[in-house]
């Protein structure tokens, strides 16, 4: 399928007729469509998908597909027209929506028509013809969003995805043939049973066969139910995983928030404990007020004590002197042995009177009381100093805690602002629990499926043994012999087709694996670490490192998953005879610079026609040289504010 032209009229955000011609030159096979977010890049590939396959989910989409401005101007027709070639024939497909009135509100307000011309001749069964050219389910590998393809790097492919891959590879045709043969086989058994109803041994075997067939059907039904349940849970697991990955981006922020909240709680507890200490300090606060008075009193007592000590020392000295004078006066002799004269006697008596006067004036005084008072004041001053030190330490400590709490509060507000509407950590834990629960259920289902498959095989073998016994019974009936011959032919055909299917599937998987590996080695930024791509039987994909070890898909980055998925899609395309243009929206998703550069260099090899829907963040003057030699057509999506619509124009 090679698209020549796409004509979009009043579809979605697009107003008027917008015509795009795709390049047919294999050397310049890229069509680049530039457009800002919200201008209509996604709408473009939706328009192509709609033209080929019709409504995606609900008929209400018809209302959304019609351009509102066109309706307001009385233009009630929306259409998408695609011209393409396939196996030497030219096709023109047109799907139109016609409103019966301007203000459309209900599905019935819009009528749809579709035509497909094959070399100018109308095709009757359009849906079947398009599915022959490019199956609807297989289109997901040709029209896709660059970020969404990472789902193919999941280890839980849905049944729908596996069927789509098999469809691209042409496997369903063989499966259908096998199913048809099983139907024929069943019919032959029925006829043989009818012909042999009078034979008791054969009748008994027939009853056994019927009983086993019933068990097989029951086992098959339970197996299908288990697979459906697995598909449902796999889809749920993928959804939960995606939500967990979204949360994972914010995990460091949540952890920082939790640490801050934990520290905040610790500091608040410290403040509570400090309340008791604060009470004790404030009970002694009056001492701080009395400190100057007590210090003044203590100083006064200290000075007085010094004075009293001096007086006491003099008193002791004077007492000794009076005693000595009395001794001299009573003996009449001096200490040197000479007699004391009248003059000396008068002098001594004068000094004695002076000393006695001093003693009478100051009297006997005990300094013990002064010492006691001074010690008490010293103790009070010491207590005041301790209170003062504790108070300062307390204020400092409280200030530090309060300051840290303020900083934590500021950081928490900043984190809350960063998180915005992101669900809280509890939801993450809930999602994690739900994910683990679903994963455990999937493990159980895998065990059930394995058991059912083994039981199914066992019952089939038992059935074949009974059928062999039935065939061993010789009945002389030309019709029975003829039916047996046909049954044998059908069985041989089934065996051959099943063997061929397994071999074909194996070869196809190996082919995809080889091609995907070639592409992956070209795209990866870890050429010395990653070695190749492995495709499992269920079409899940994994990376094998240079040591031959399997790399856990859960541990590679989102960008690496995108590269792995793109390699798989490229390998799939190179392994099928299906051909269609590749239309990539948001081509570079979460890719880093090196991955992005590698992908840009590879784009022209992806398919015979490649349409890239990109913003100026994706492709700009800095990197356009990487694809410029391969650009055959370039368009620009322009937004018209007055019409709240967009148009596509060829870039100058």
C-alpha positions in Angstrom: 0.0 0.0 0.0 1.5 3.3 -1.1 -0.4 6.4 -0.4 -0.3 9.1 -3.1 -2.6 11.7 -1.7 -4.7 12.5 1.4 -7.5 15.0 1.3 -9.0 16.2 4.6 -12.1 18.4 4.6 -13.5 19.9 7.8 -12.3 17.0 9.9 -11.7 17.7 13.6 -9.6 20.8 14.0 -9.0 21.1 10.2 -11.1 23.6 8.3 -11.7 23.6 4.6 -9.9 21.3 2.2 -6.4 20.3 3.2 -4.5 18.2 0.7 -1.3 16.4 1.2 0.8 14.5 -1.4 3.1 11.9 -0.1 6.5 11.4 -1.7 6.8 8.2 -3.9 10.6 8.6 -4.5 12.4 5.9 -2.4 15.4 8.2 -2.1 13.3 11.0 -0.6 10.6 9.1 1.2 10.0 11.3 4.3 7.0 13.6 4.6 7.6 16.1 7.4 4.6 17.8 8.9 5.5 20.6 11.4 3.0 21.8 14.0 2.8 23.0 17.6 1.0 21.0 20.3 -2.8 21.3 19.9 -2.7 22.3 16.3 -3.8 18.9 14.9 -0.9 16.5 14.5 -2.7 13.6 16.2 -5.9 14.6 14.3 -4.1 14.0 11.0 -3.3 10.4 11.5 -6.7 9.9 13.2 -8.3 11.2 9.9 -6.4 8.6 7.9 -7.3 5.8 10.3 -11.0 6.9 10.2 -11.1 7.0 6.4 -9.8 3.4 6.3 -11.6 1.8 9.2 -14.4 4.1 10.3 -15.5 4.9 13.9 -12.9 3.7 16.4 -15.0 3.2 19.6 -18.3 5.0 19.8 -20.6 6.4 17.2 -20.6 9.7 19.3 -17.1 10.3 17.8 -18.9 11.4 14.6 -19.9 14.6 16.4 -16.3 15.2 17.5 -14.9 14.7 13.9 -17.0 17.5 12.4 -15.3 21.0 12.4 -17.4 23.4 14.5 -16.5 26.5 12.5 -17.5 24.9 9.2 -20.8 23.9 10.7 -21.4 27.4 11.9 -20.8 28.6 8.4 -23.4 26.2 6.9 -20.8 23.7 5.5 -22.3 20.5 6.8 -19.9 18.0 5.1 -16.8 16.4 6.6 -14.8 14.0 4.5 -11.4 12.2 4.3 -10.2 10.9 0.9 -7.2 8.7 0.4 -5.6 7.7 -2.9 -3.3 4.7 -2.8 -1.9 1.9 -4.9 -1.7 -1.8 -3.9 -0.4 -4.6 -6.0 -0.6 -2.7 -9.3 -4.1 -1.3 -8.7 -5.2 2.2 -7.9 -7.7 2.8 -5.0 -9.6 5.8 -4.0 -11.4 5.6 -0.6 -13.7 8.4 0.7 -15.5 8.4 4.0 -17.9 11.3 4.6 -20.0 12.6 7.4 -23.0 14.8 6.6 -24.8 16.8 9.2 -28.5 17.2 8.9 -28.4 20.5 10.7 -25.9 23.0 12.0 -26.3 22.4 15.8 -25.5 18.7 15.9 -26.2 17.1 19.3 -27.1 13.5 18.7 -25.6 10.7 16.7 -28.7 10.7 14.5 -27.9 14.3 13.4 -24.9 12.9 11.4 -25.0 10.5 8.5 -22.0 8.5 7.2 -21.2 7.3 3.7 -18.2 5.4 2.4 -16.9 4.4 -1.0 -13.9 2.5 -2.3 -13.0 2.5 -6.0 -10.6 -0.1 -7.4 -9.3 1.1 -10.7 -12.5 3.2 -10.9 -14.8 0.3 -10.1 -16.8 0.4 -6.8 -15.9 -2.3 -4.3 -18.9 -4.0 -2.7 -17.4 -5.4 0.6 -15.2 -2.4 1.5 -14.3 -3.6 5.0 -13.0 -7.0 3.9 -11.0 -5.4 1.0 -9.3 -2.9 3.3 -8.5 -5.6 5.8 -6.9 -7.6 3.1 -4.7 -4.7 2.2 -3.9 -3.6 5.8 -5.8 -5.3 8.6 -7.4 -2.9 11.1 -5.7 -4.4 14.1 -2.3 -4.4 12.3 -2.5 -0.7 11.6 -1.2 0.0 15.1 2.3 -0.9 13.8 2.1 1.7 11.0 0.2 4.6 12.6 1.4 5.3 16.1 2.5 7.8 18.8 6.2 7.6 19.5 5.7 7.5 23.3 2.9 4.8 23.2 4.9 2.2 21.4 6.9 1.5 24.6 4.0 -0.8 25.6 5.4 -3.4 23.1 8.5 -3.5 25.4 6.2 -4.9 28.2 6.5 -8.5 29.2 2.7 -8.8 29.2 1.5 -8.7 25.6 -2.3 -8.7 25.3 -4.0 -11.4 23.2 -5.2 -8.6 20.8 -1.6 -7.5 20.3 -0.4 -11.0 19.6 -3.2 -11.5 17.1 -2.3 -8.2 15.4 1.3 -9.3 15.1 0.3 -12.7 13.7 -2.0 -10.9 11.3 0.9 -8.8 10.0 2.9 -12.0 9.5 0.0 -13.7 7.6 -0.4 -16.4 10.2 -4.2 -16.1 10.7 -4.9 -17.5 7.1 -3.2 -20.8 8.2 -5.0 -20.8 11.5 -8.3 -20.3 9.7 -7.5 -23.2 7.4 -6.7 -25.4 10.4 -10.0 -24.4 12.1 -11.9 -25.2 8.9 -10.3 -28.7 8.9 -11.2 -29.2 12.5 -14.8 -28.4 11.6 -14.7 -30.9 8.7 -13.1 -33.5 11.0 -16.0 -33.0 13.5 -18.5 -33.4 10.7 -16.9 -36.6 9.5 -17.0 -38.0 13.0 -20.7 -37.3 13.2 -21.3 -39.1 9.9 -19.2 -42.1 10.9 -21.1 -42.3 14.2 -24.4 -42.3 12.4 -23.3 -45.1 10.1 -22.0 -47.3 12.9 -24.8 -46.8 15.5 -25.7 -50.6 15.3 -22.2 -51.8 16.3 -22.1 -52.2 20.1 -18.3 -52.1 20.5 -18.1 -49.1 18.3 -21.1 -47.5 20.0 -19.4 -47.9 23.3 -16.2 -46.3 22.0 -18.3 -43.6 20.4 -19.9 -42.8 23.8 -16.4 -42.7 25.3 -15.3 -40.4 22.5 -18.3 -38.2 23.1 -17.6 -38.0 26.8 -14.0 -37.1 26.2 -15.0 -34.6 23.6 -17.3 -33.0 26.2 -14.3 -32.8 28.6 -12.1 -31.3 25.9 -14.7 -28.6 25.2 -15.0 -27.9 28.9 -11.2 -27.7 29.3 -11.0 -25.6 26.2 -13.7 -23.2 27.5 -11.9 -22.9 30.9 -8.6 -22.4 29.1 -10.1 -19.6 27.0 -11.7 -18.0 30.1 -8.4 -18.1 31.9 -6.7 -16.5 28.9 -9.3 -13.8 28.7 -8.9 -13.2 32.4 -5.2 -13.1 31.9 -5.6 -10.6 29.1 -7.8 -8.4 31.3 -5.4 -8.6 34.2 -2.4 -8.0 31.9 -4.0 -4.9 30.6 -4.8 -3.8 34.2 -1.2 -4.6 35.2 0.1 -2.5 32.3 -2.1 0.4 33.4 -0.9 0.1 37.0 2.7 -0.2 35.9 2.3 3.0 33.8 0.8 4.8 36.7 3.5 3.5 39.0 6.1 4.7 36.5 4.5 8.1 36.5 4.7 8.1 40.3 8.3 6.8 40.2 9.3 10.2 38.7 8.0 11.8 41.8 9.4 9.2 44.2 12.5 11.1 45.3 10.3 14.2 45.9 7.9 12.1 48.0 10.8 10.6 49.9 12.2 14.0 50.6 8.8 15.2 51.8 8.5 12.2 54.1 12.0 12.8 55.5 11.1 16.5 56.1 7.8 15.6 57.7 9.6 13.0 59.9 12.2 15.6 61.0 9.4 18.2 61.6 7.6 15.8 63.9 10.9 15.1 65.8 11.5 18.8 66.2 7.9 19.4 67.4 8.4 16.6 69.9 11.5 18.3 71.1 9.7 21.6 71.6 7.0 19.8 73.6 9.7 18.3 75.9 11.3 21.7 76.3 8.1 23.1 77.8 8.9 21.5 81.1 12.4 22.9 81.0 11.0 26.2 80.0 8.7 26.1 83.1 11.6 25.5 85.5 13.6 28.3 83.9 10.7 30.7 84.2 10.1 29.8 87.8 13.7 31.1 88.5 13.4 34.1 86.3 12.8 36.5 89.3 16.4 35.8 90.3 17.5 37.5 87.1 15.6 40.6 88.1 17.2 40.6 91.5 20.6 40.0 90.2 21.9 43.6 90.2 20.6 44.1 93.8 22.1 40.9 95.1 25.4 41.6 93.3 25.4 45.1 95.0 24.7 43.6 98.4 27.3 41.0 98.0 29.9 43.6 97.0 28.9 45.7 100.0 29.3 42.7 102.3 32.6 41.8 100.8 33.9 45.3 101.3 32.6 45.4 104.8 34.1 42.1 105.6 37.5 43.3 104.4 37.1 46.4 106.7 36.0 44.2 109.6 38.9 41.9 109.1 41.3 44.9 109.3 39.5 46.2 112.5 39.7 42.8 114.1 43.4 42.4 113.3 44.1 45.9 114.8 42.0 45.0 117.9 44.0 41.9 118.5 47.2 43.9 118.0 46.0 46.6 120.4 45.0 44.1 123.0 48.5 42.6 122.9 50.0 46.1 123.1 47.9 47.0 126.1 48.9 43.8 127.9 52.5 44.5 127.2 52.2 48.1 128.4 50.5 46.9 131.6 53.4 44.5 132.1 56.0 47.2 131.6 54.2 49.7 133.9 53.8 47.1 136.6 57.4 46.0 136.6 58.8 49.4 135.8 61.2 47.8 133.4 61.3 48.0 129.6 61.7 44.9 127.4 65.4 45.8 127.0 65.8 45.6 130.8 66.2 49.3 131.5 64.0 51.1 134.0 61.1 53.2 132.7 61.3 56.9 133.3 58.5 59.3 134.0 58.5 60.5 130.4 58.4 56.9 129.0 55.7 56.0 131.5 53.6 59.0 130.4 54.1 58.0 126.7 53.1 54.4 127.4 50.0 55.4 129.4 49.0 57.7 126.5 49.3 54.9 124.0 47.3 52.6 126.3 44.5 55.1 126.5 44.6 55.5 122.7 44.4 51.7 122.3 41.6 51.4 124.9 39.7 54.2 123.2 39.9 52.3 119.9 38.7 49.1 121.5 35.9 51.0 123.2 34.9 52.6 120.0 34.9 49.4 117.8 34.3 46.9 120.6 34.2 43.2 120.1 32.9 42.1 116.7 32.4 38.7 115.1 32.9 38.5 111.4 31.3 35.0 111.2 27.9 36.5 110.5 29.3 38.6 107.8 31.0 35.6 106.2 27.8 33.6 106.4 25.8 36.4 104.7 28.4 36.9 102.1 28.4 33.1 101.3 24.7 33.1 101.0 24.8 36.0 98.6 27.6 34.2 96.6 25.4 31.1 96.4 22.5 33.2 95.2 24.7 34.8 92.6 25.9 31.4 91.4 22.3 30.2 91.1 21.4 33.3 89.1 24.4 32.7 86.8 23.3 29.1 86.2 19.8 30.3 85.5 21.2 32.9 83.1 23.3 30.3 81.3 20.4 27.8 81.1 18.1 30.6 79.8 20.6 31.6 77.1 21.1 28.0 76.1 17.4 27.3 76.1 16.6 30.4 74.0 19.4 29.5 71.5 18.3 25.9 71.3 14.6 26.9 70.9 15.6 29.5 68.3 17.6 26.9 66.3 14.6 24.4 66.4 12.2 27.2 65.4 14.5 28.3 62.5 14.8 24.7 61.3 11.0 24.2 61.5 10.5 27.4 59.5 13.0 26.1 56.8 11.2 22.7 56.7 7.9 24.4 56.4 9.2 26.5 53.5 10.7 23.4 51.8 7.4 21.5 52.3 5.4 24.3 50.7 7.9 24.3 47.8 7.5 20.5 47.4 3.7 20.7 47.5 3.9 23.3 44.8 6.1 21.0 42.7 3.7 18.1 43.2 0.6 20.1 42.4 -2.2 17.7 41.7 0.0 14.6 41.8 -1.8 12.0 44.1 -0.2 11.5 47.5 2.2 8.8 48.5 -0.6 6.7 50.0 -2.0 6.3 46.5 1.4 5.1 45.3 1.4 2.5 48.1 -2.1 1.5 47.2 -1.1 1.2 43.5 1.9 -0.9 44.5 -0.2 -3.2 46.5 -2.8 -3.5 43.7 0.1 -4.2 41.2 1.5 -6.9 43.4 -1.9 -8.4 43.9 -2.6 -8.4 40.1 0.8 -9.9 39.5 0.2 -12.7 41.9 -3.1 -13.4 40.3 -1.4 -13.5 36.9 1.1 -16.0 38.2 -1.8 -18.2 39.4 -3.5 -17.8 36.0 -0.3 -18.8 34.2 -0.2 -22.0 36.3 -3.9 -22.7 35.6 -3.4 -22.1 31.8 -0.4 -24.4 31.8 -2.5 -27.1 33.6 -5.4 -26.7 31.2 -3.1 -26.8 28.2 -1.5 -30.0 29.5 -4.9 -31.5 30.3 -6.2 -30.5 26.9 -3.2 -32.3 25.2 -3.8 -35.4 27.4 -7.5 -35.5 26.5 -6.7 -35.1 22.8 -4.3 -38.0 23.0 -6.9 -40.1 24.8 -9.5 -39.1 22.2 -7.1 -40.1 19.4 -6.5 -43.5 21.0 -10.3 -44.1 21.1 -10.7 -43.0 17.5 -7.9 -45.4 16.5 -9.8 -48.2 18.2 -12.9 -47.2 16.4 -11.2 -47.3 13.1 -9.7 -50.7 13.9 -13.2 -52.2 14.0 -13.8 -53.6 10.5 -17.2 -52.7 9.2 -18.0 -53.7 5.7 -19.5 -50.5 4.6 -18.2 -48.7 1.5 -19.5 -45.4 2.9 -17.8 -45.9 6.3 -14.5 -46.8 4.5 -14.9 -43.7 2.3 -15.6 -41.5 5.4 -12.5 -43.1 7.1 -10.4 -42.3 4.1 -11.5 -38.7 4.2 -11.0 -38.5 7.9 -7.5 -39.8 7.5 -6.8 -37.2 4.8 -8.1 -34.4 7.0 -6.0 -35.6 9.9 -2.9 -35.8 7.8 -3.7 -32.3 6.5 -4.2 -31.0 10.0 -0.9 -32.5 11.2 0.9 -31.1 8.2 -0.6 -27.6 8.6 0.1 -27.6 12.4 3.7 -28.5 11.7 3.9 -25.9 9.0 2.4 -23.3 11.3 4.8 -24.0 14.0 7.8 -23.9 11.6 6.5 -20.8 9.9 5.9 -19.1 13.3 9.4 -20.1 14.4 11.0 -18.8 11.2 9.0 -15.6 11.3 10.0 -15.0 14.9 13.6 -15.6 14.1 13.3 -13.2 11.1 11.8 -10.5 13.3 14.5 -11.2 15.9 17.3 -10.8 13.3 15.9 -7.7 11.8 15.0 -6.1 15.1 18.6 -6.8 16.4 20.1 -5.0 13.3 17.9 -2.0 13.9 18.5 -2.0 17.7 22.3 -2.1 17.3 21.9 0.9 15.1 19.7 2.9 17.5 21.0 2.0 21.0 23.4 4.3 22.9 24.8 1.3 24.8 26.5 -0.6 21.9 29.1 -2.0 24.2 26.6 -3.2 26.8 23.5 -4.5 24.8 24.1 -7.2 22.2 20.8 -8.2 20.6 17.0 -8.5 20.8 15.2 -11.6 21.7 11.6 -12.3 20.6 9.7 -14.7 22.8 7.0 -17.1 21.6 4.3 -14.7 22.8 6.0 -11.9 20.8 7.2 -10.1 24.0 10.7 -8.6 23.4 13.8 -8.5 25.6 17.4 -7.3 25.4 20.3 -9.7 25.7 23.5 -8.1 27.0 27.0 -8.9 25.7 27.4 -11.6 28.5 24.3 -13.4 27.2 22.2 -12.4 30.2 18.6 -11.2 29.8 18.1 -7.5 30.7 15.1 -6.9 32.9 12.6 -4.8 31.0 11.4 -3.2 34.2 14.9 -1.8 34.9 15.5 -0.1 31.5 14.6 3.6 31.0 11.5 4.8 29.2 13.7 6.0 26.3 15.4 2.5 26.0 11.9 0.9 26.0 10.9 3.2 23.2 14.1 2.2 21.2 13.4 -1.5 21.9 9.8 -1.2 20.7 10.8 0.8 17.6 13.4 -1.9 16.7 10.7 -4.5 17.1 8.2 -2.6 14.8 11.0 -2.1 12.2 11.8 -5.8 12.4 8.2 -6.7 12.1 7.8 -4.6 9.0 10.9 -6.1 7.4 9.4 -9.6 8.0 6.0 -9.1 6.4 4.6 -8.6 2.9 2.3 -6.0 4.3 3.2 -2.5 3.1 1.9 0.8 4.3 3.3 4.3 5.1 4.5 4.7 8.7 3.0 7.7 10.4 4.7 8.7 13.6 3.3 11.3 16.0 5.6 12.6 18.8 8.5 10.6 17.2 11.1 11.2 19.9 9.0 11.0 23.1 11.4 10.7 26.0 14.6 10.1 24.0 17.9 11.6 25.1 20.1 13.4 22.6 22.1 10.4 21.4 19.0 8.1 21.0 17.2 11.0 19.2 20.1 11.4 16.8 20.3 7.7 16.1 16.5 7.5 15.4 16.6 10.6 13.1 19.4 9.0 11.0 17.4 5.8 10.8 13.9 7.2 10.0 14.2 7.0 6.2 15.0 3.2 6.5 11.8 2.5 8.5 9.4 2.2 5.6 9.0 3.1 1.9 6.9 6.1 3.0 7.5 7.8 6.4 5.3 10.7 7.7 6.7 12.5 10.7 4.4 14.7 12.8 6.7 16.9 14.9 7.0 20.1 16.9 9.9 22.4 16.8 11.2 20.7 19.9 11.4 17.4 18.0 12.9 18.7 14.7 14.5 22.1 14.4 17.4 23.9 12.7 19.9 22.1 15.0 19.0 18.6 13.8 17.0 18.8 10.6 20.2 18.2 8.6 20.1 14.6 9.8 16.9 14.0 7.7 17.0 16.8 5.2 18.4 14.6 2.3 15.5 12.3 2.6 12.6 14.8 2.9 10.4 14.6 -0.2 7.6 16.8 1.1 7.3 19.2 3.9 4.1 20.8 5.3 3.2 23.1 8.1 0.1 23.1 10.3 -1.1 26.6 11.0 -3.7 27.5 13.6 -6.3 30.2 12.7 -7.5 31.7 16.0 -10.5 33.5 14.5 -11.8 30.1 13.3 -10.4 28.0 16.2 -9.3 25.7 13.4 -6.1 24.6 11.6 -5.0 24.3 8.0 -2.2 22.4 6.4 0.0 24.3 3.9 3.1 23.2 2.0 6.2 24.6 3.6 8.2 27.2 1.5 
